[in-house]
Amino acid sequence: MSSSLSSLENAAKYLSPEDKAQFLKIRREMEKAGASRKSIEERLHAFIWDIIESDDEDEDDEGAE
């Protein structure tokens, strides 16, 4: 297993239970489909960044109230 995928798995420990389940589902589906390790890493990286950006937007919305 590559260090990048390991790093993503470590980051997934800090996700909400729902997000972590989605992370694992994406990984399993891509592995089952025979995707390359690089494409799996890219997809999971994008997924985590989407969550981070979404959380940042939520905090910005709360601060504007």
N, C-alpha and C positions, 0 to 999 in steps of 0.2 A: 504494500500500500504506500502510495506516495505521501510525502510530508505535507503537501498542500491539502490532500483529502483528509489527512489526520487533523490538520489545523481546523478545517471546516467542521469536522466532527466535534472537536473540542469547543468550538464556538456554538455549536448546536445545543450544548449543555445548558446554555443561558437563555434559550428560547422558551416561549410559553409552551405548555403541553400540546396545544393545538398546532403551533408552528413547528414544533419538533416532530410531531407525527407527520406533518406535511413534508418536512425535510426528508424523513426516512422513506416516505412513500415515493417521492421523486427519485431518490437514490435507487430504491429497489426496482422501480419501473424501468429506469434507464439501464441498470445492470441487466435486467431480464431481456431488454431489447437489444443488448449487445453493444451499447454505446461505448465509445472509448473513454478511458479514465479522464482524459483532458476535457472532453465535452461534459462529463458528469461533474467535474470540478467547476467548470465554467457555469453550469446551470445552478449548482448549489450555491456558488458564490453570489450569483445574481439574485437568487432567492433570499439569501441573508441580507444583502444590501437593500432589497425592496422592503424588508421588514424594518431595517434601521431607518430608512428614509421615511417610511410610514409613521414610525414612532416619533421621529423628529417633527413631522407635520402635525401630529396630534399634540405635541408639546407646544408648538407655535400657536396652534388654535386656542389652547387653554390660556396661554399668556396674553392673547389679544382680548380676552373677555374681561 
